[in-house]
């Protein structure tokens, strides 16, 4: 599957709330296919700079093709957890804004070989970058014990049938390893009741993805590192798509506020307009929270 651009969520709001100084320096810490970056560049002045980061090698290759000849961009294959290091390496004293869109890209979901989707056949992998994450979903479901599996599904997926799923996995793998996404999805569907339009394996796949990529640890490290390099009045915006991530971001921003480092912009966050949700189903669960450095 060829890497393609997807519709960015809350793109107009990103520009409105984050880009306060068109000649400033901004970071798209999860650049993906460059959807948000394009909107940011439309707002930037000729002397502005946009640093685009992604841990996905496919994304970086795509971005370099799409933004060839654009003098205002710096494209770097790296995690947003490395923002302070990247800023120092570019000989910058600070940046004016940072965006983190924590959603999984359309390419990652629909490219079966990446192992993110319970709807497409592929190997159990789920890693954004094999260089950064040594443990794959295959390793987890085939080697972890019952209690550890159940805890992963409960903590990172809020799966009410966590124990039952863990038991089913261990029973199945006693005969043969669980090798593919559809194999795992079928195992989960055998014990988790169908409810509405949501696939029974949704929460389990979410939990594995978060665990394998250490997403919660990375979110906290990434936000705190980004705030460290923000200029006074600079802002970080974080877009989340499920309650666990949103709660984590909200709590981190609250701690930063109580530490006297700045303020939360829009206490209840920013949600997409109904017109955007109608045009892009992915937007329905999105919320952007913004912190402004003192």
Beta strands, then each sheet from edge to edge (+ up, - down):
strand 1: 25-28
strand 2: 49-54
strand 3: 73-77
strand 4: 95-101
strand 5: 230-240
strand 6: 262-271
strand 7: 287-293
sheet 1: 3+ 2+ 1+ 4+ 5+ 7- 6+
end
